[in-house]
Amino acid sequence: MSTTRTYQGEAPVRVNKWLAQEGVCSRREAEALIESGLVSINGEKVTSPGHKIAPGETLTLQEKAARRLDAKLTVLVNKPTGYVSATPEGDQVPAVRLLTRKALQGESGVMPSRRHKLAPVGRLDQDSHGLLILSEDGVVAKAVIGPDSRMEKEYEVRVRGEVTPARLARLRHGLSLDGRRLKAADVTAMRAVAGCASCFARGVTGRSGACATWWASA
């Protein structure tokens, strides 16, 4: 069954941008649907990725487009240390190797395979463990790590040395990583055991490596 929606904006907008804003799909996914001839406006097939929809016009996604979007796979992984979330280098082991039926918790009618183009949504460094999201759904990626995302990420970081008030103040102010300014985080000292301390960081920066850099720079 095809799906339709009417554009209620005040000015014409590119179809791919509007579909992304509506949470239907990502811009890239919209362009792929257009190239496949699965998008029409007021009954006329859209042939250009740069086509604009005008106020009051109705866009239709063919049933095949809806099925393609619904088939996008997202996997939640409890990643242990020793695995990399992105493309491996040298003898590194990618986290997708963890996606086996033996490791599956619960039931699933679909198992990840080579035909699935799973990409990390955010990342955990090789020495980090915890929740890793792998998805081929652009909407999921935008919601979690998009520039407008306000979804908070939480990390517990173990460090050598003392978590002093001065260091916490610097961490909370926001530092830089790879030449990019990081958003300030809510950082709290937790406990110290055998010369190691732990702190809890909560913020919208989606990179575990940022935590280590925060500490090294503080």
C-alpha positions as CSV (number, residue, x, y, z in Angstrom):
1,M,0.0,0.0,0.0
2,S,1.4,3.4,-1.0
3,T,1.7,6.2,1.5
4,T,0.9,9.9,0.9
5,R,1.5,13.2,2.7
6,T,0.8,16.8,1.8
7,Y,3.4,19.5,2.2
8,Q,2.1,22.3,4.4
9,G,5.2,24.5,4.4
10,E,5.2,28.1,3.4
11,A,7.8,27.8,0.6
12,P,9.0,25.1,-1.8
13,V,11.6,22.7,-0.4
14,R,13.7,19.9,-1.9
15,V,11.9,16.6,-1.6
16,N,14.9,14.8,0.0
17,K,15.2,17.5,2.6
18,W,11.5,17.5,3.5
19,L,11.3,13.7,3.8
20,A,14.3,13.8,6.1
21,Q,12.7,16.5,8.2
22,E,9.5,14.5,8.4
23,G,11.5,11.5,9.7
24,V,10.5,9.3,6.7
25,C,14.0,8.6,5.7
26,S,17.4,10.2,5.3
27,R,18.3,12.5,2.4
28,R,20.5,9.9,0.9
29,E,17.7,7.3,1.2
30,A,15.2,9.7,-0.4
31,E,17.6,10.2,-3.3
32,A,17.8,6.5,-3.8
33,L,14.0,6.2,-3.8
34,I,13.7,9.0,-6.4
35,E,16.3,7.3,-8.6
36,S,14.3,4.1,-8.4
37,G,11.2,5.9,-9.6
38,L,9.3,5.3,-6.3
39,V,8.3,8.9,-5.5
40,S,5.6,11.0,-7.2
41,I,4.1,14.4,-6.5
42,N,0.5,15.0,-7.5
43,G,0.6,11.9,-9.6
44,E,3.7,12.8,-11.6
45,K,6.9,10.8,-11.0
46,V,9.8,12.7,-9.5
47,T,13.0,12.2,-11.6
48,S,15.5,14.6,-10.1
49,P,16.9,14.5,-6.5
50,G,16.8,18.3,-6.6
51,H,13.1,18.5,-7.3
52,K,11.2,20.8,-4.9
53,I,7.7,20.2,-3.5
54,A,5.4,23.2,-3.3
55,P,2.9,24.1,-0.6
56,G,-0.3,22.1,-1.0
57,E,1.3,19.4,-3.2
58,T,0.9,15.8,-2.2
59,L,3.8,13.3,-2.3
60,T,3.3,9.6,-2.7
61,L,5.7,6.8,-1.9
62,Q,5.0,3.6,-3.7
63,E,4.4,0.4,-1.6
64,K,7.8,-0.9,-2.7
65,A,9.5,2.3,-1.2
66,A,7.7,1.8,2.1
67,R,8.8,-1.9,2.2
68,R,12.3,-0.9,1.5
69,L,12.4,1.6,4.3
70,D,10.7,-0.8,6.7
71,A,13.3,-3.4,6.0
72,K,16.1,-1.3,7.3
73,L,17.9,-3.2,10.1
74,T,19.1,-1.8,13.4
75,V,21.1,-3.9,15.9
76,L,22.0,-3.2,19.5
77,V,25.3,-4.7,20.6
78,N,26.8,-5.1,24.0
79,K,30.3,-4.5,22.7
80,P,33.2,-5.9,24.8
81,T,36.7,-4.5,24.6
82,G,39.0,-5.6,21.8
83,Y,36.5,-4.8,19.0
84,V,36.4,-1.7,16.8
85,S,33.0,-0.2,15.9
86,A,34.1,1.2,12.5
87,T,36.3,-0.1,9.6
88,P,39.1,-2.2,11.1
89,E,42.8,-1.5,10.4
90,G,45.5,-4.2,10.4
91,D,44.5,-7.0,12.7
92,Q,41.7,-5.2,14.4
93,V,38.4,-7.1,14.7
94,P,35.2,-5.3,13.7
95,A,32.2,-5.4,16.0
96,V,30.0,-6.8,13.2
97,R,31.7,-10.1,13.9
98,L,29.7,-10.3,17.1
99,L,26.5,-10.6,15.2
100,T,25.9,-14.3,15.4
101,R,22.8,-16.3,16.1
102,K,24.6,-17.7,19.2
103,A,25.0,-14.2,20.6
104,L,21.4,-13.2,19.9
105,Q,19.3,-12.4,22.9
106,G,15.6,-13.2,22.4
107,E,14.0,-13.9,19.0
108,S,14.5,-12.3,15.6
109,G,13.1,-13.2,12.2
110,V,16.1,-11.5,10.5
111,M,19.8,-12.2,11.1
112,P,22.5,-9.6,9.9
113,S,24.3,-10.8,6.8
114,R,26.6,-9.3,4.1
115,R,23.6,-7.8,2.3
116,H,23.0,-5.5,5.3
117,K,25.0,-2.3,5.2
118,L,25.2,-1.8,8.9
119,A,27.1,1.3,10.1
120,P,28.0,2.4,13.6
121,V,25.7,5.1,15.0
122,G,28.3,6.8,17.1
123,R,31.2,4.7,18.2
124,L,33.0,3.0,21.0
125,D,36.7,2.8,20.9
126,Q,38.5,-0.5,20.9
127,D,39.3,-0.2,24.6
128,S,35.7,0.7,25.5
129,H,32.7,-1.5,26.2
130,G,29.0,-1.0,26.3
131,L,26.1,-0.2,24.0
132,L,26.9,0.1,20.4
133,I,24.2,0.7,17.8
134,L,24.7,-0.6,14.3
135,S,22.1,0.5,11.7
136,E,21.4,0.9,8.0
137,D,18.5,3.3,8.9
138,G,19.3,7.0,8.2
139,V,16.5,8.1,10.5
140,V,17.9,6.2,13.4
141,A,21.4,7.7,12.8
142,K,20.0,11.2,12.5
143,A,18.0,10.9,15.8
144,V,21.1,9.6,17.7
145,I,24.1,11.5,16.3
146,G,22.6,14.1,13.9
147,P,23.7,17.7,14.3
148,D,20.4,18.6,15.9
149,S,20.2,15.5,18.2
150,R,19.8,16.2,21.9
151,M,20.0,12.6,22.9
152,E,22.3,12.2,25.8
153,K,25.1,9.6,26.0
154,E,26.4,8.3,29.3
155,Y,29.9,7.0,30.0
156,E,31.8,5.7,33.0
157,V,35.5,6.5,32.7
158,R,38.2,4.9,34.8
159,V,41.4,7.0,35.0
160,R,44.7,6.9,36.9
161,G,45.2,9.7,39.3
162,E,42.9,12.0,41.3
163,V,39.7,13.5,40.0
164,T,40.2,17.0,41.4
165,P,37.6,19.8,41.4
166,A,39.9,21.8,39.0
167,R,39.9,18.9,36.5
168,L,36.1,18.4,36.8
169,A,35.6,22.1,36.1
170,R,37.6,21.9,32.8
171,L,35.7,18.8,31.8
172,R,32.3,20.4,32.4
173,H,33.4,23.5,30.4
174,G,34.0,21.6,27.2
175,L,37.2,20.8,25.4
176,S,38.4,20.0,21.9
177,L,38.9,16.7,20.0
178,D,40.5,16.4,16.6
179,G,40.3,20.2,16.2
180,R,36.6,20.2,16.9
181,R,35.0,21.9,19.9
182,L,33.1,19.4,22.1
183,K,29.9,20.3,23.8
184,A,30.1,20.6,27.6
185,A,29.3,17.5,29.6
186,D,27.9,16.8,33.0
187,V,30.8,15.0,34.8
188,T,30.6,13.6,38.3
189,A,33.4,12.0,40.4
190,M,32.4,8.6,41.6
191,R,35.0,6.5,43.5
192,A,38.7,5.8,43.8
193,V,40.1,2.3,44.2
194,A,43.8,1.2,44.2
195,G,45.1,4.4,42.6
196,C,42.4,4.5,39.9
197,A,39.4,6.9,40.0
198,S,36.1,6.8,38.1
199,C,34.0,9.6,36.8
200,F,30.5,9.6,35.2
201,A,30.0,11.7,32.1
202,R,26.7,12.6,30.5
203,G,26.4,14.7,27.4
204,V,25.4,14.9,23.8
205,T,28.8,14.1,22.4
206,G,28.6,10.6,20.9
207,R,32.2,9.5,21.1
208,S,33.7,7.5,23.9
209,G,37.1,8.6,22.8
210,A,36.1,12.1,23.8
211,C,36.0,11.0,27.4
212,A,39.6,9.9,27.4
213,T,40.7,13.1,25.6
214,W,38.7,15.2,28.1
215,W,40.7,13.6,31.0
216,A,44.1,13.8,29.2
217,S,43.5,17.5,28.5
218,A,42.1,18.4,31.9
